[in-house]
Amino acid sequence: MSPIDFRLDAASGVPTYLQLVHQVEHALRLGYLKPGDQLPKVRDVVASLAINPNTVLKAYRELDTKGLTAGRPGQGTFVQATLNQVALPELTTLHRALLGWLATAGAAGLDEDGMVALFTSALRDFRGDRGVVLPGEQGRERRGSSRDRRAAAGGGTEGVA
């Protein structure tokens, strides 16, 4: 049995294969998956999510290309690398603090989409104002915000994130 169960959000607008890739990446970052763990077999994912086997294969190929997994013929797909992760005690503390923040945001009247928008806006401000490189971004070029791209293209209209 695999330590990860995939879930899909049809309303997210994110392609199905990328949802699977992102879930594996998140599980690696949070320490739920570690090298040597086996991902669910393609046929099991297909049966549980009612999706095309090619979609699962595409996700697994993407993970393989990123160097995170490796397929073993006749055995399955196994995690071979991990992503930056926070130690478990700190992760637990951060999780509790985030749950408190979510409760406060809900009490203030924000729905899930509003919470995501506020968090995303704050994360952009954090990254932009402090020039912080978040874990997993070392060696990767950061993309500018859409406002930065508009300004560079001569269309410097201001807007709210």
Sequence and secondary structure as in RCSB ss.txt:
>XXXX:A:sequence
MSPIDFRLDAASGVPTYLQLVHQVEHALRLGYLKPGDQLPKVRDVVASLAINPNTVLKAYRELDTKGLTAGRPGQ
GTFVQATLNQVALPELTTLHRALLGWLATAGAAGLDEDGMVALFTSALRDFRGDRGVVLPGEQGRERRGSSRDRR
AAAGGGTEGVA
>XXXX:A:secstr
  S      TTS S HHHHHHHHHHHHHHTTSS TT B   HHHHHHHHT  HHHHHHHHHHHHHTTSEEEETTT
EEEE        HHHHHHHHHHHHHHHHHHHHTT  HHHHHHHHHHHHHHHHHHH    TT TTS     HHHHH
HHTT       
